[in-house]
Structure formats: structure tokens, C-alpha cells
Amino acid sequence: MAARPLVARQPNERLQALIQEAGCSNAGLARRVNMVGSERGLDLRYDKTSVARWLRGQQPRGRAPGIIAEALGRKLGRTVTIDEIGMANGKNLAGGVGLQFSPTVLGAVEQVCELWRSDVGRRDFLSGSAVAASALVEPSRDWLITAPDASVARNAGARVGLSDVRAVQAMTDALVELDHRFGSGHVRPVVVHYLNSVVSGMLAGSYRDAVGRQLFAAVARLTELAGYMAVDTGQPGLAQRYYIQALRLAQAAGDRAYGGYVLAASMSHLAAQLGNPREIAQLARAAQEGARGHATPRAQAMFLAAEARGHALLGDARACQDVAGRAAAALDRADPEAGDDPVWIAHFDHAYLADELAHCHRDLGQAQAAARAAGDALDGHPEGRARRRAIGMLLLAAAQVQQREVEQACHTGTRAAELLAGVRSSRGAEYLDDLRHRLEPYGDEPAVRDFAARMEAQPV
């Protein structure tokens, strides 16, 4: 029987580069790895010879790669993944980055940091991936049944305090305002670089459990924002990954209400955009169930409005009307003076609810009600919500087409296009394309020809 040919190992250049970056000797790394292993109840006895073998391409077994990454991450002051140290051991980590709801906090941090790193590197597998409806629903199930994380405290790396958390919150507020005014095409690169260069270092730092919970809550919100911006820049597959990780970070924060928001405001709207109505209602109901007893009336209204969208797309007018009525009643119970609404839901006012209802009526073919709701939304949205106002105008224009008010629809659509000219938004462009499609049967009318010419001269 012939002996098996030996397979030459390739030097682990990734690990070598990180060791050099950390300014760590082989013996020093071995000591750090043994120390991290001891914290996890493992009796590791690596030495400089072990590290030399790793550098020659040997892949240690079991939990060792994760511990090596943790040890290097502590020295570097940021999260390091097993893929980054060249020890994925043949696993295809790339395609699955960001698609799993990690069972552990450490795994969640590793996964979200790898997502940010891959996004900054503009890896093709992120932007080119499609959205699977099951990959939206399955994390909601995990979120519903997973026990709370016992602790998120860390005792390694630079100290992270409440001032750091407040910095992330303030940065998020500023980025949200810029996104509302100018669209995600202008802002999203800033968000992703900030997450990868600054926030990842915070997650790899040292913090008490109470501070850690607030940190995870702040990072969950910024991660969700990056996902929304991916939608607004025409990258739904990437948005899906961000939303799943935002949901997991909300779990680590112990914030059930925000987890529900991610399901209802983010994942369900992504399902709506992709034409998966059954999943819209499922995700919205999961949000209601999982956040029961934790969500304010304003948040409850948002969750119910999302469910109504699903029923409308399914053509179930009765269920839509029932749930929409419950949403309006919940919003009426919200007391702006009480101060109990978290910052992430404070924007959901009667104008936003009218916006949601306009979508519902449009999809059910209820043209008059759609026009009325779109008008209410426009009356309530301030000038600073440029993208939202443009979408409201296009919803109104769609309702006008349904009522055969074609000339008025072209006028409304032109106003929306002018507003979108200063906003880099793929979502806005999609609504404008929808209006063009609705106007096609009336292509011989002068107003429609003039509108089409204007759009050709001023593409959005």
C-alpha cells in the first residue's frame, strides 16, 4: 500500500502580520494564549515552539484558534477573528458572514466585527448576495427562544466607560440627521468606517456588565442604521446581514423592545421591498410577541403598522383594517410628555403612521384612502425629512394615477423628482420607477410625455 503523499503547509502570513502589528514575540503570544485559555477553564501549555508551528501553517484543534484570536485582539485593542489570523481551517466563513444569530456574546462580537471589516474591504460576496426570506425569519425565531445573556462584561483591553457609549449615541444621532437630509449614498461609508475603526475597538475593550449592556444597545442601533443605509444604496443582501447582527446585539443589550424594532421596522420592511408579504406579517408578529411588556405604545403602534403592511400585500383588506386600527389606537395612547419613549422610536409619529397606511391602501387598490393618507403624511413630515417627503409625494402620485388623475400625478411626481435630485437614495429612485411604470398605459397623454422627458433630462 503506497504511503499518502505529504501536503506541504503554506506559511501563515496573516498570523505573522498580526504578531508583528501587535509587537509581540512568539513566547509572549504563547503566554497570552495560555492565560486566555486559563480564564476559560483550559490548561493550555503552548510555548514559542508552538507559535512557530502555527506560523509554518499548522492548524491547532478545538477552541484554540478562537483563543489565539482573543489573545491577539486584547493586545491590539480590537476584535480579531479566526479568519483574520488565517485559522478558518478551510471553513467558508466568507459567504456566511453576518447571517448567523450567534449563541454566544463572544461569537456575536466576532461576527459583527468581521462583517464591518468585510464591508469596508468591499468584498464582493457581501454586495452581490441575494436575500433569502428564511434567513430573515430564522433569526427572529432564535431571538424569541434564546435565553438572555447572563453577562457581557469583559476584563481585557482598553477601559470603556459611559462617555464612550454617549459618543456612539451622539455620532448615531448626527448620522441619522444627515441621512434624512441627503440620503444614504452620502453617509453610509462614514458609518461603516466608524464601526470598523472605532466601535470594534470598544467592543474588544474592558467594561462592566452595566456599561457593556449600554454599549451593545448603542452599537445595535448604529448597526441597524448601517443596514437601513444598505437598503437605501441598493444592497438588500448586505442589509440583511446588518439587521441580523443588530438583532443579536440588541439581545446582548437585554433590550427586547429594540429587538422587536429591528424585526418590525427593518427586517419586515426589507421583506416588503422584496415582495415577501407572508414574512412581513410573521416578523411583525414576532416583534409583538418578543417585546411584550417591554414596548411603549408608540413602539407597539409601529409593530402593528408593519403587520398591516403584510396583510395589505396579501390582499387581506379586513385583517389590514383591523390591525391598522389597533396601530392608530396604540399611537393615540402614546404620551410625548411622559418621556418614556426611547430615542429610536421617537420619530414614529402620526405622519409616519399615515405613511405606512398610504402603502397599505395603495397595495389594496384603495386609491382615495391612499391619497388621503399620503396627504396626511406630507402635512406632518418636516422639511428636514427630504427622502421621506419625496416618497410621500410618490405615494400620492401613485394614488392619483389609480384615480386616473394623470396630469396631477405627473405634477406631483415632478415635485418628488426635484426633491430627490439632492438626495442620494436608491429607495427614492425605486418609488420613482414605480410611478413611471404606473404611467405607462397613459403614455400618449401630453403630461406623461412631458414627465418622461423631464425624467430623462434629470435622472435620479
C-alpha angles and dihedrals in degrees: 000000000000119000117250112258115251115248112219113231119229118233111258099241093171092059091045091053093050093048089052092047090051092049089230129148121224091251091047092053091048090054092049092049091050090050094051089047090052090054087057095048096259125132101218120175105186121154138181090284090057090053090049089055091051090052089053088057106270114148113217116219136241119001094345098101091055091048092049090051090049092050093050091044091056091052092047095042095235140078116281121192130211088245090057092053091049096248103115084120094218095311115142097236094157102072093043098048109133096001098101130081096222118225092216135050091231090053090048092053092047093049098047092046090051089051092053091046092049091047093052088049089052093228111193096228090067102051095036098051123110126226119252115204090216090056088059097046099042095062089051089058091049090050091051096051104031115106117239116271107261094216139354097187119131130196102195136079131018117344115261119202140176091275089063091050091050090051091056090047093050092047090051092051091051093048092049090054092050091047092053091052104039108016131246096283089076098041112032098082089057092052095050095046091049091051093048099042104034112014095048088058090053093052089052092050134091120274142153118251094256093051091043092056091053091046092053090048092053093046091047090057094048091046090052089050090054088052093051089049089052088057090049091052094050099260106120094158090057091045089056091059093048093049093051091051092046087055091052092048090051088054090053089049090054089234107141093171093057091046087057090050091054090053097044103033099033115022096035092049089050088052089050092052090051095047101251102134098167091056090050092062093041093053093045092050091048088054091052093048098043095047095042109141092012104067124086119230090261091055091045089054091053092049091050093047089055091052090050089057089057094051091048093053089049088055094243101140095173095053090044092052092048095049093041089054090052089049092053091048091051092050090050088057092055112106113205089193093058093071093212097122115101116233094254093065100034090095093061101099135146090285092058091046090050088051090055092047091050088059090049095050092045092053091047091051093245096143101175093048090046091053091047093050093045089051091051090051092051091048090055103040112091122228091258091068091075098159093044092050091050091051089048090054091050091050088052091048091051090052090049090054089050087055090047091245088139100160091050090047091054091050091050092045091052091054089051092049091051089053092047091052088080095043125075099213129144090193091057090050090052092054090049091051089051090056091049089053092050090051095052095093088058095048095128094060115102094232091054093047090049091048092050090050091051091051092050091051093045109034116190 
